[in-house]
Amino acid sequence: MKWNLPNILTVLRLLAAPAVAVMFLYFTRPYADWFALLLFVSAAVTDWFDGYLARAWKQETKLGAMLDPIADKAMVVIALMVIVGFSSWSPWLILPATLILFREVFVSGLREYLGDTAGTLKVTKLAKWKTTFQMTAIAVLFSQGVFEHYLGMSVFGMDEVLIQDILNGNEEDILGLGWKLFAMEWSGRIGLLLLWVAAALTALTGVDYFAKALPHLKENR
């Protein structure tokens, strides 16, 4: 195994995947949301850097080619599990998350069945866009958790009437309830929109991969 910088970044990204979930075991919210967000964004950035450096420095290896998609899928799957687990279980979130998880498991099963043949099925630009939208959507949804809990901390101990008076402009908004509510709502909406786009791209790439794999499946019958 060649432990060059691109491979080290890939391994660190793989280790960061379970660490995202661990943040919620050892830290209270919103600190857990902050740490998970920073860890996820850092890992997503290394996803671009390790590939770029491997090509630029001509350090592409079989180890990197194997671990890179595993690290991507681990990051997405674990982060989605955390977000769904701490959500209100809205179908608008559950449906795209389920579609993404199903596709990743289905394609991974296909790759395992095809063995060495899977390496001949090249990653498309659409698949790269799929990963980009997945990671962006998840990062935005993590940020919603940050705003949600800062808002919750700000309104702690207030009665509903006072909260409404502040939001309606009848009372001075000293604690910034207005912008925290705005940020929470819009990060949630934008995150869900991006997640649905990611789910659509995920489905398209899954169908495309299956279509390309179908001739090899027929040969192996």
C-alpha positions in Angstrom: 0.0 0.0 0.0 1.2 3.5 -0.9 0.6 6.0 1.8 0.9 9.2 -0.2 -0.9 12.4 0.8 -4.1 11.8 -1.4 -4.5 8.3 0.2 -4.0 9.7 3.7 -6.7 12.3 3.1 -9.0 9.6 1.8 -8.4 7.5 4.9 -9.0 10.5 7.2 -12.3 11.1 5.4 -13.3 7.5 5.9 -12.5 7.8 9.6 -14.5 11.1 9.8 -17.7 9.4 8.7 -18.4 7.6 12.0 -17.0 10.6 13.9 -19.9 12.7 12.7 -22.3 10.4 14.6 -20.0 10.2 17.6 -20.2 14.0 18.0 -23.9 13.5 19.1 -22.9 11.0 21.8 -20.3 13.1 23.6 -21.5 16.7 23.0 -24.7 18.4 23.7 -26.5 20.4 21.0 -25.9 22.8 19.4 -22.2 22.0 20.0 -22.7 18.6 18.5 -24.3 20.2 15.4 -21.3 22.6 15.1 -18.7 19.9 15.4 -20.6 17.6 13.0 -21.0 20.4 10.5 -17.3 21.4 10.6 -16.2 17.8 10.4 -18.5 17.0 7.5 -17.5 20.2 5.6 -13.8 19.5 6.1 -14.2 15.9 4.9 -16.2 17.1 1.9 -13.4 19.5 1.0 -10.8 16.8 1.2 -12.9 14.7 -1.2 -12.0 17.3 -3.9 -8.4 17.7 -2.8 -7.4 14.1 -2.6 -8.7 13.4 -6.2 -7.1 16.6 -7.5 -3.7 15.9 -5.9 -3.7 12.3 -7.0 -4.1 13.4 -10.6 -1.8 16.4 -10.4 1.0 14.5 -8.7 0.3 11.3 -10.7 -0.2 9.4 -7.4 -3.4 7.5 -8.3 -3.4 4.1 -6.7 -5.7 1.1 -6.5 -6.0 1.7 -2.7 -7.2 5.2 -3.4 -9.6 4.1 -6.1 -11.1 1.5 -3.7 -11.3 3.7 -0.6 -12.5 7.0 -2.3 -16.1 5.8 -3.1 -16.4 3.9 0.2 -15.5 7.1 2.1 -18.0 9.2 0.1 -20.8 6.7 0.7 -19.9 6.3 4.4 -20.0 10.1 4.9 -23.3 10.4 3.1 -25.1 7.4 4.7 -24.0 8.1 8.3 -24.7 11.8 8.1 -28.2 11.1 6.7 -28.9 8.6 9.5 -27.9 11.3 12.1 -30.1 14.0 10.4 -33.1 11.7 10.1 -32.6 10.4 13.7 -32.8 13.9 15.1 -35.5 15.2 12.7 -39.3 15.3 13.1 -39.5 12.4 10.7 -41.1 14.5 8.0 -41.8 12.5 4.8 -40.3 15.4 2.8 -37.0 14.4 4.5 -37.4 10.6 4.8 -38.3 10.0 1.2 -35.2 11.5 -0.5 -33.0 10.1 2.3 -34.4 6.6 1.7 -34.0 6.9 -2.0 -30.3 7.9 -1.6 -29.6 5.1 0.9 -31.3 2.5 -1.3 -29.3 3.6 -4.4 -26.0 3.5 -2.5 -26.7 0.0 -1.2 -28.0 -1.3 -4.5 -25.0 0.0 -6.5 -22.5 -1.3 -3.9 -24.1 -4.7 -4.2 -23.8 -4.5 -8.0 -20.2 -3.6 -7.8 -19.5 -6.5 -5.4 -21.2 -8.9 -7.8 -19.4 -7.6 -10.9 -16.0 -7.8 -9.2 -13.2 -6.6 -11.5 -15.7 -5.7 -14.2 -17.0 -2.9 -12.0 -13.7 -1.1 -12.5 -14.5 -0.8 -16.2 -17.7 1.2 -15.5 -16.3 4.7 -15.3 -17.7 7.4 -12.9 -19.7 9.9 -14.9 -19.8 13.7 -14.4 -23.5 13.2 -13.4 -22.3 11.0 -10.5 -19.8 13.6 -9.4 -22.6 16.2 -9.4 -24.7 13.8 -7.4 -22.1 13.5 -4.7 -21.7 17.3 -4.7 -25.4 17.9 -4.2 -25.6 15.2 -1.5 -22.8 16.7 0.6 -24.0 20.3 0.1 -27.5 19.4 1.1 -26.3 17.5 4.2 -24.1 20.4 5.3 -27.0 22.9 4.9 -29.3 20.6 7.0 -26.6 20.3 9.7 -26.6 24.1 9.8 -30.3 24.1 10.3 -29.8 22.1 13.5 -27.3 24.8 14.7 -29.9 27.7 14.1 -32.7 25.6 15.6 -30.9 25.0 18.9 -29.6 28.6 19.2 -33.2 29.7 18.7 -34.4 27.2 21.3 -31.8 28.5 23.8 -32.9 32.1 23.2 -36.6 31.4 23.8 -36.0 29.2 26.8 -38.2 30.4 29.7 -40.3 32.8 27.5 -44.0 32.4 27.2 -45.6 32.1 23.8 -47.2 35.5 23.9 -43.8 37.2 24.5 -42.2 35.2 21.7 -45.0 36.3 19.3 -44.7 39.9 20.4 -41.0 39.9 19.7 -41.4 38.2 16.3 -44.2 40.6 15.4 -42.1 43.7 16.3 -44.1 44.7 19.3 -41.2 44.0 21.6 -37.5 44.7 21.1 -35.7 41.7 19.7 -32.6 41.8 21.9 -31.7 38.2 21.4 -32.1 38.1 17.7 -35.1 35.7 17.5 -36.1 37.0 14.1 -32.9 36.3 12.3 -32.4 33.0 14.1 -35.9 31.9 13.0 -35.3 33.1 9.5 -32.0 31.2 9.2 -33.5 28.1 10.7 -36.5 28.0 8.3 -34.6 28.9 5.2 -31.7 26.6 5.8 -34.2 23.8 6.3 -36.0 24.7 3.1 -32.9 25.1 1.0 -31.4 21.9 2.5 -34.5 19.9 1.7 -34.6 21.3 -1.9 -30.9 20.4 -2.4 -31.6 16.9 -0.9 -34.4 16.3 -3.4 -32.2 17.4 -6.3 -29.5 15.1 -4.9 -32.1 12.2 -4.7 -33.1 12.8 -8.3 -29.5 12.7 -9.5 -28.9 9.7 -7.3 -31.8 7.9 -8.9 -30.6 8.8 -12.4 -27.0 7.7 -11.8 -28.4 4.4 -10.3 -30.4 3.7 -13.4 -27.5 4.6 -15.6 -25.1 2.3 -13.6 -27.6 -0.5 -13.8 -28.0 -0.1 -17.6 -24.2 -0.2 -18.1 -23.9 -3.2 -15.8 -26.8 -5.1 -17.4 -24.8 -6.7 -20.3 -22.2 -8.0 -17.8 -25.0 -9.4 -15.6 -26.4 -11.3 -18.6 -23.0 -12.7 -19.3 -22.6 -14.0 -15.7 -25.9 -15.8 -15.7 
